[in-house]
């Protein structure tokens, strides 16, 4: 008890985060976040009926399965004032853009929930993002355009990056590069997605903490070349990190990672490195204050678990290679340590959400993850050069094509193994908690305590299984 109280006073942000997260979990269990409590549309219309809606397009429309999808923030429904986000499905030919205020006729209905407990629950996913209804649009009328300036700039910047890539690269390399650099997966076909998924590197096609982290390292490296001290370079790099996150269209995983890194960099700038766990908890707390339902999103959980895994395990695993003196081998040992740290933290949660694990992901990540950082660095130089020196842009595009071709070869080679992806039973939440406690005891305690505590946890887990 004394140790617990000491920890609470020394790490107040972590304590507040744990308490706040616990409150969110309890409220969720009690049904506070249910559609009945939070949706005014449900209270008034119950759904499954034709309606006349006036609203504002608050997301960039995208096309999938010959349907144009976007998030519409309603202003009124059947002349009743209601402000609530709905997922709108419109015919592909409708000229609808972000920021448009439109009047539409359509049918409101609740999205279908998953019948299989192990299947992806689209209804629950939308609810976590505060969307409770889908609107199938039959006709629309444009009223005016009223976009948020910052988000409009973000979308325009993202579209400009897309256009530049399309001008210099051929398919499928253009699709892979757009997804890898700015998270635009609209032109990726299922074959490419399956290849990256089976080989365990699908995460590089989603802009997240990995990409934002690489960009931050690139920026820090450039600033350090000008002999700027690390603490000052950390602060200077924060605006550039957010600029990159905005260039992806300000998607949630990128912005989440930017907030996390900003908190960590502020801690580093203040020479308070031991408070890195407090910094991570602070970033999560900031996000959850504004969007408490993010706590239940797989992307949120995986971002923070990967970060915590690397922070907690990297030095311990890399210490196993302390006798390696060769600089090249030492580099690959470092990459292997980062990969192992992240994989140990992510494997249980991947089993929980996707009921499968990749048996080859360790090997593919050791090869592909460092290349992802190189591709991101080259892509930044490529984009800048398209404005200044088009000849240089063509040279860099050629180099990027070589890297992308190599990544495709690696993912195809490993993804074609019959055992590349293994289907597993979905673990219980308690089993997940026991696994992470087991990892903590194994790497945090020494000798007798490690054996005793980890043995108790392992025994409890075996009993559950």
C-alpha positions as CSV (number, residue, x, y, z in Angstrom):
1,X,0.0,0.0,0.0
2,X,2.9,2.3,0.9
3,X,4.5,1.6,-2.5
4,X,1.2,2.3,-4.3
5,X,0.7,5.7,-2.6
6,X,4.3,6.6,-3.3
7,X,3.8,5.8,-7.0
8,X,0.5,7.8,-7.1
9,X,2.2,10.9,-5.8
10,X,5.3,10.5,-8.0
11,X,3.3,9.8,-11.2
12,X,0.1,11.9,-10.8
13,X,-0.7,12.0,-14.5
14,X,-0.6,8.2,-14.8
15,X,-2.9,8.0,-11.7
16,X,-5.4,10.5,-13.2
17,X,-5.3,8.6,-16.5
18,X,-6.0,5.3,-14.8
19,X,-8.9,6.7,-12.7
20,X,-10.4,8.5,-15.7
21,X,-10.1,5.5,-18.0
22,X,-11.7,3.3,-15.3
23,X,-14.6,5.8,-15.1
24,X,-15.0,5.6,-18.9
25,X,-15.0,1.7,-18.8
26,X,-17.6,1.7,-16.0
27,X,-19.9,4.2,-17.8
28,X,-19.6,2.1,-21.0
29,X,-20.5,-1.0,-19.0
30,X,-23.6,0.8,-17.6
31,X,-24.7,1.8,-21.1
32,X,-24.0,5.5,-20.8
33,X,-22.5,5.6,-24.3
34,X,-25.4,3.6,-25.9
35,X,-27.4,4.8,-28.9
36,X,-30.5,5.2,-26.7
37,X,-28.6,7.7,-24.4
38,X,-26.6,9.7,-26.9
39,X,-28.5,9.8,-30.2
40,X,-31.2,12.4,-30.6
41,X,-32.1,10.9,-34.0
42,X,-32.9,7.6,-32.3
43,X,-35.0,9.3,-29.7
44,X,-37.1,11.2,-32.3
45,X,-37.1,9.0,-35.4
46,X,-35.9,5.5,-34.4
47,X,-34.5,5.2,-37.9
48,X,-35.6,3.1,-40.9
49,X,-37.6,5.9,-42.5
50,X,-37.4,8.4,-45.3
51,X,-36.3,11.9,-44.2
52,X,-35.4,15.3,-45.5
53,X,-32.1,16.4,-44.1
54,X,-30.1,19.6,-44.2
55,X,-26.5,19.2,-43.1
56,X,-22.8,20.0,-43.5
57,X,-20.2,17.6,-45.1
58,X,-17.5,17.3,-42.4
59,X,-15.3,14.7,-44.0
60,X,-13.6,14.3,-47.4
61,X,-15.9,12.1,-49.5
62,X,-14.3,8.9,-50.8
63,X,-15.5,6.2,-53.2
64,X,-15.9,2.6,-52.3
65,X,-17.9,-0.1,-54.1
66,X,-19.3,2.5,-56.5
67,X,-20.7,4.5,-53.6
68,X,-19.6,7.9,-52.4
69,X,-19.3,7.9,-48.6
70,X,-18.8,10.9,-46.2
71,X,-19.8,12.1,-42.8
72,X,-22.7,14.5,-42.7
73,X,-23.3,16.7,-39.6
74,X,-27.1,17.2,-39.6
75,X,-28.5,20.7,-39.0
76,X,-32.2,19.7,-39.3
77,X,-34.2,16.5,-40.0
78,X,-37.7,16.9,-41.3
79,X,-37.5,20.6,-40.2
80,X,-36.6,19.5,-36.6
81,X,-33.3,21.0,-35.4
82,X,-30.9,18.1,-34.7
83,X,-27.1,18.2,-34.7
84,X,-25.6,14.7,-35.1
85,X,-23.1,13.0,-37.4
86,X,-24.4,10.3,-39.8
87,X,-22.6,8.3,-42.4
88,X,-24.0,9.3,-45.8
89,X,-24.0,7.0,-48.8
90,X,-24.6,8.8,-52.1
91,X,-24.4,7.9,-55.8
92,X,-20.9,8.2,-57.2
93,X,-21.9,10.9,-59.7
94,X,-23.0,13.4,-57.0
95,X,-20.6,16.4,-56.9
96,X,-20.3,16.7,-53.1
97,X,-17.2,18.2,-51.4
98,X,-15.9,18.7,-47.9
99,X,-17.5,21.8,-46.3
100,X,-20.6,21.8,-48.5
101,X,-23.9,22.5,-46.8
102,X,-26.6,20.4,-48.6
103,X,-30.2,19.5,-48.5
104,X,-30.8,15.8,-49.2
105,X,-33.7,13.3,-49.3
106,X,-32.9,9.8,-48.2
107,X,-33.5,6.9,-45.8
108,X,-32.1,6.7,-42.3
109,X,-31.3,3.3,-40.9
110,X,-29.1,1.6,-38.3
111,X,-26.0,-0.1,-39.6
112,X,-26.0,-3.9,-39.1
113,X,-24.2,-5.4,-36.1
114,X,-21.9,-8.4,-36.3
115,X,-23.6,-11.7,-35.8
116,X,-20.3,-13.6,-35.1
117,X,-18.5,-12.5,-31.9
118,X,-15.2,-12.8,-33.6
119,X,-16.2,-10.8,-36.7
120,X,-15.6,-7.0,-37.1
121,X,-18.6,-5.2,-35.7
122,X,-19.1,-2.2,-38.0
123,X,-22.1,-0.9,-36.0
124,X,-20.0,-0.8,-32.8
125,X,-17.0,0.8,-34.7
126,X,-19.3,3.6,-36.0
127,X,-20.8,4.1,-32.5
128,X,-17.3,4.5,-31.0
129,X,-16.8,7.3,-33.6
130,X,-20.1,8.9,-32.5
131,X,-22.0,7.8,-35.6
132,X,-25.2,5.9,-34.9
133,X,-27.1,6.1,-38.3
134,X,-26.4,5.6,-42.0
135,X,-28.2,7.9,-44.5
136,X,-28.8,6.5,-48.0
137,X,-29.2,9.6,-50.2
138,X,-31.7,9.6,-53.1
139,X,-31.3,13.3,-54.2
140,X,-29.5,16.4,-53.0
141,X,-29.4,20.1,-53.4
142,X,-26.3,22.2,-52.9
143,X,-26.8,25.3,-50.7
144,X,-23.4,26.8,-50.0
145,X,-19.8,25.9,-49.0
146,X,-18.6,26.6,-45.4
147,X,-15.5,24.6,-44.7
148,X,-13.2,24.8,-41.7
149,X,-10.1,26.6,-43.0
150,X,-7.5,24.5,-41.2
151,X,-9.1,21.2,-42.3
152,X,-9.6,22.5,-45.8
153,X,-5.9,23.3,-46.0
154,X,-5.1,19.8,-44.7
155,X,-7.3,18.2,-47.4
156,X,-5.9,20.4,-50.2
157,X,-2.4,19.5,-49.1
158,X,-3.2,15.8,-49.0
159,X,-4.8,16.0,-52.5
160,X,-1.7,17.9,-53.8
161,X,0.6,15.1,-52.5
162,X,-1.7,12.5,-54.2
163,X,-1.6,14.4,-57.5
164,X,2.2,14.7,-57.4
165,X,2.6,10.9,-56.7
166,X,0.1,10.1,-59.5
167,X,2.1,12.3,-61.9
168,X,5.4,10.6,-61.2
169,X,4.5,7.0,-60.4
170,X,2.7,4.2,-62.1
171,X,0.2,1.8,-60.4
172,X,0.6,-0.2,-58.2
173,X,3.6,1.7,-56.8
174,X,1.6,5.0,-56.8
175,X,-1.1,3.3,-54.7
176,X,1.4,1.8,-52.2
177,X,3.3,5.1,-51.9
178,X,0.2,7.2,-51.3
179,X,-0.9,4.8,-48.6
180,X,2.5,4.6,-47.0
181,X,3.2,8.3,-46.9
182,X,-0.2,9.9,-46.3
183,X,-2.5,7.0,-45.5
184,X,-4.6,7.2,-48.7
185,X,-5.7,3.6,-49.3
186,X,-8.5,4.4,-51.8
187,X,-6.6,3.0,-54.8
188,X,-5.2,-0.1,-53.1
189,X,-6.6,-3.3,-54.4
190,X,-7.4,-6.3,-52.2
191,X,-4.4,-8.4,-53.5
192,X,-1.9,-5.8,-52.2
193,X,-3.7,-5.5,-48.9
194,X,-3.8,-9.3,-48.4
195,X,-0.1,-9.6,-49.3
196,X,0.9,-6.9,-46.7
197,X,-1.5,-8.4,-44.1
198,X,-0.3,-12.0,-44.5
199,X,3.3,-10.9,-44.1
200,X,2.5,-8.9,-41.0
201,X,3.3,-5.4,-42.3
202,X,-0.1,-4.0,-43.1
203,X,0.5,-1.3,-40.5
204,X,3.0,0.5,-42.8
205,X,0.1,1.3,-45.1
206,X,-1.8,3.1,-42.3
207,X,-0.2,6.4,-41.2
208,X,0.2,6.0,-37.5
209,X,2.8,6.3,-34.7
210,X,5.4,4.5,-36.8
211,X,5.2,7.1,-39.6
212,X,5.0,10.1,-37.3
213,X,7.9,8.7,-35.3
214,X,10.0,8.4,-38.5
215,X,9.2,11.9,-39.6
216,X,10.1,13.3,-36.1
217,X,13.5,11.4,-36.2
218,X,14.2,12.8,-39.7
219,X,13.4,16.4,-38.5
220,X,15.5,15.9,-35.3
221,X,18.4,14.6,-37.5
222,X,18.2,17.7,-39.8
223,X,18.1,20.1,-36.8
224,X,21.0,18.4,-35.1
225,X,23.1,18.9,-38.3
226,X,22.8,22.6,-37.5
227,X,24.2,21.9,-34.0
228,X,20.9,22.7,-32.3
229,X,20.8,21.1,-28.8
230,X,18.5,18.1,-28.4
231,X,16.1,19.9,-26.0
232,X,15.6,22.9,-28.3
233,X,15.5,20.7,-31.4
234,X,12.7,18.7,-29.7
235,X,10.6,21.8,-29.3
236,X,11.3,23.1,-32.8
237,X,10.3,19.8,-34.3
238,X,6.8,19.8,-32.8
239,X,5.2,22.2,-35.4
240,X,6.7,20.1,-38.2
241,X,5.3,16.9,-36.7
242,X,1.8,18.4,-36.6
243,X,2.3,19.7,-40.2
244,X,2.9,16.2,-41.3
245,X,-0.1,14.9,-39.4
246,X,-2.2,17.6,-41.1
247,X,-0.8,16.7,-44.5
248,X,-2.4,13.2,-44.1
249,X,-5.8,14.9,-44.0
250,X,-5.6,15.2,-40.2
251,X,-6.7,11.6,-39.8
252,X,-7.2,10.4,-36.2
253,X,-4.2,8.0,-35.9
254,X,-1.8,10.6,-37.2
255,X,-3.1,13.4,-35.0
256,X,-3.1,11.0,-32.0
257,X,0.5,10.1,-32.6
258,X,1.4,13.8,-33.1
259,X,-0.1,14.6,-29.7
260,X,1.7,11.7,-28.1
261,X,5.1,12.7,-29.5
262,X,4.5,16.4,-28.7
263,X,4.1,15.5,-25.0
264,X,7.2,13.3,-25.1
265,X,9.2,16.0,-26.8
266,X,8.2,18.6,-24.2
267,X,9.3,16.2,-21.5
268,X,12.7,15.7,-23.3
269,X,13.0,19.5,-23.8
270,X,12.6,20.0,-20.1
271,X,15.3,17.3,-19.5
272,X,12.8,15.2,-17.7
273,X,13.3,11.9,-19.5
274,X,12.3,9.7,-16.5
275,X,8.8,11.2,-16.9
276,X,8.3,9.7,-20.3
277,X,5.5,7.4,-19.0
278,X,3.8,10.5,-17.6
279,X,4.1,12.1,-21.0
280,X,2.5,9.2,-22.7
281,X,-0.3,9.1,-20.1
282,X,-0.8,12.9,-20.6
283,X,-1.2,12.6,-24.3
284,X,-3.7,9.8,-23.9
285,X,-5.6,11.8,-21.3
286,X,-5.8,14.8,-23.6
287,X,-7.3,12.7,-26.4
288,X,-9.8,10.9,-24.1
289,X,-11.0,14.1,-22.6
290,X,-12.3,15.2,-26.0
291,X,-13.1,11.7,-27.3
292,X,-13.6,9.2,-24.5
293,X,-14.8,6.5,-26.9
294,X,-11.3,6.3,-28.4
295,X,-10.3,4.2,-25.4
296,X,-12.2,1.3,-27.0
297,X,-10.8,1.7,-30.5
298,X,-8.3,-0.9,-31.7
299,X,-6.1,1.8,-33.3
300,X,-5.9,3.8,-30.1
301,X,-5.0,0.7,-28.0
302,X,-2.4,-0.5,-30.6
303,X,-0.7,2.9,-30.9
304,X,-0.1,3.2,-27.1
305,X,0.7,-0.5,-26.6
306,X,3.3,-0.4,-29.3
307,X,4.8,2.8,-27.8
308,X,4.8,1.4,-24.3
309,X,6.3,-1.9,-25.5
310,X,9.2,-0.1,-27.2
311,X,9.8,2.3,-24.3
312,X,9.7,-0.5,-21.7
313,X,11.3,-3.4,-23.5
314,X,13.8,-1.9,-26.0
315,X,16.7,-1.3,-23.7
316,X,16.3,-4.6,-22.0
317,X,16.2,-6.6,-25.3
318,X,18.9,-4.6,-26.9
319,X,21.1,-5.2,-23.9
320,X,21.3,-8.9,-24.9
321,X,23.4,-7.7,-27.9
322,X,25.9,-5.6,-25.9
323,X,28.8,-7.7,-27.1
324,X,28.1,-7.0,-30.7
325,X,30.7,-4.5,-31.9
326,X,30.2,-4.5,-35.7
327,X,28.3,-1.3,-36.5
328,X,26.1,-2.9,-39.3
329,X,25.2,-5.9,-37.1
330,X,24.6,-3.5,-34.2
331,X,22.1,-1.6,-36.4
332,X,20.2,-4.7,-37.3
333,X,20.2,-5.8,-33.6
334,X,18.7,-2.4,-32.8
335,X,16.0,-2.9,-35.4
336,X,15.3,-6.4,-34.2
337,X,15.0,-5.1,-30.6
338,X,12.5,-2.5,-31.6
339,X,10.5,-5.0,-33.7
340,X,10.5,-7.6,-30.9
341,X,9.5,-5.0,-28.3
342,X,6.5,-3.8,-30.4
343,X,5.5,-7.4,-31.4
344,X,5.5,-8.6,-27.8
345,X,3.2,-5.7,-26.9
346,X,0.9,-6.0,-29.9
347,X,0.5,-9.8,-30.5
348,X,-2.1,-10.3,-27.7
349,X,-4.2,-7.4,-28.9
350,X,-4.0,-8.5,-32.5
351,X,-5.2,-11.9,-31.4
352,X,-8.1,-10.3,-29.6
353,X,-9.3,-8.1,-32.5
354,X,-8.4,-10.2,-35.5
355,X,-8.2,-13.8,-34.2
356,X,-5.0,-14.3,-36.1
357,X,-1.2,-13.7,-35.9
358,X,1.5,-13.5,-38.5
359,X,4.2,-16.1,-38.1
360,X,6.6,-14.2,-40.4
361,X,6.0,-10.7,-39.2
362,X,9.2,-10.6,-37.1
363,X,11.3,-11.2,-40.2
364,X,9.4,-8.9,-42.6
365,X,9.3,-6.1,-40.1
366,X,13.1,-6.3,-39.6
367,X,13.5,-5.7,-43.4
368,X,10.5,-3.5,-44.2
369,X,10.3,-1.1,-41.2
370,X,13.7,0.5,-41.7
371,X,12.9,0.8,-45.4
372,X,9.7,2.6,-44.5
373,X,11.7,5.3,-42.8
374,X,14.0,5.6,-45.8
375,X,10.9,5.8,-48.1
376,X,9.3,8.5,-45.9
377,X,12.5,10.6,-46.0
378,X,12.9,10.2,-49.7
379,X,9.2,11.0,-50.2
380,X,9.6,14.3,-48.3
381,X,12.5,15.3,-50.4
382,X,10.6,14.2,-53.5
383,X,7.6,16.4,-52.7
384,X,9.7,19.5,-52.0
385,X,11.8,18.9,-55.2
386,X,8.6,18.8,-57.4
387,X,8.3,22.6,-56.7
388,X,12.0,23.4,-57.2
389,X,13.9,20.9,-59.4
390,X,11.7,18.5,-61.4
391,X,14.8,16.7,-62.7
392,X,15.8,15.9,-59.1
393,X,12.1,14.8,-58.4
394,X,12.4,12.3,-61.3
395,X,15.7,10.9,-59.9
396,X,14.2,10.5,-56.4
397,X,11.0,8.9,-57.9
398,X,13.2,6.3,-59.6
399,X,15.0,5.5,-56.3
400,X,11.6,5.3,-54.5
401,X,10.3,2.9,-57.2
402,X,13.3,0.6,-56.5
403,X,12.5,0.6,-52.7
404,X,8.8,0.0,-53.2
405,X,9.5,-2.9,-55.7
406,X,11.8,-4.4,-53.1
407,X,9.2,-4.0,-50.3
408,X,6.6,-5.7,-52.6
409,X,9.0,-8.6,-53.3
410,X,9.6,-9.1,-49.6
411,X,5.9,-9.0,-48.6
412,X,4.9,-11.3,-51.5
413,X,7.7,-13.8,-50.7
414,X,6.8,-14.1,-47.0
415,X,3.1,-13.7,-47.5
416,X,2.9,-16.7,-49.8
417,X,4.0,-19.1,-47.1
418,X,1.1,-21.4,-46.0
419,X,1.9,-20.7,-42.4
420,X,2.4,-16.9,-42.8
421,X,-0.9,-16.2,-41.0
422,X,-2.2,-18.4,-38.2
423,X,-5.8,-18.4,-37.0
424,X,-6.1,-18.4,-33.2
425,X,-8.9,-18.4,-30.6
426,X,-9.9,-14.9,-29.3
427,X,-8.4,-14.5,-25.8
428,X,-10.5,-13.1,-22.9
429,X,-9.8,-9.6,-21.6
430,X,-8.5,-11.1,-18.3
431,X,-6.1,-13.3,-20.2
432,X,-4.7,-10.2,-22.0
433,X,-4.2,-8.4,-18.6
434,X,-2.4,-11.4,-17.2
435,X,-0.2,-11.6,-20.2
436,X,1.0,-7.9,-19.9
437,X,1.5,-8.4,-16.1
438,X,3.6,-11.5,-16.9
439,X,5.7,-9.5,-19.3
440,X,6.1,-6.7,-16.7
441,X,7.3,-9.2,-14.1
442,X,9.7,-11.1,-16.4
443,X,11.5,-7.9,-17.5
444,X,11.2,-5.7,-14.4
445,X,12.1,-8.0,-11.5
446,X,15.2,-10.0,-10.9
447,X,16.1,-13.5,-9.8
448,X,13.7,-14.9,-7.1
449,X,11.0,-12.2,-7.5
450,X,10.9,-12.8,-11.3
451,X,10.4,-16.5,-10.9
452,X,7.8,-16.3,-8.1
453,X,5.6,-13.5,-9.5
454,X,5.8,-14.6,-13.2
455,X,5.1,-18.2,-12.1
456,X,2.0,-17.2,-10.3
457,X,0.7,-15.2,-13.2
458,X,1.5,-17.9,-15.7
459,X,-0.3,-20.4,-13.5
460,X,-3.4,-18.2,-13.4
461,X,-3.4,-17.9,-17.1
462,X,-3.1,-21.7,-17.6
463,X,-6.0,-22.1,-15.3
464,X,-8.1,-19.7,-17.4
465,X,-7.2,-21.5,-20.6
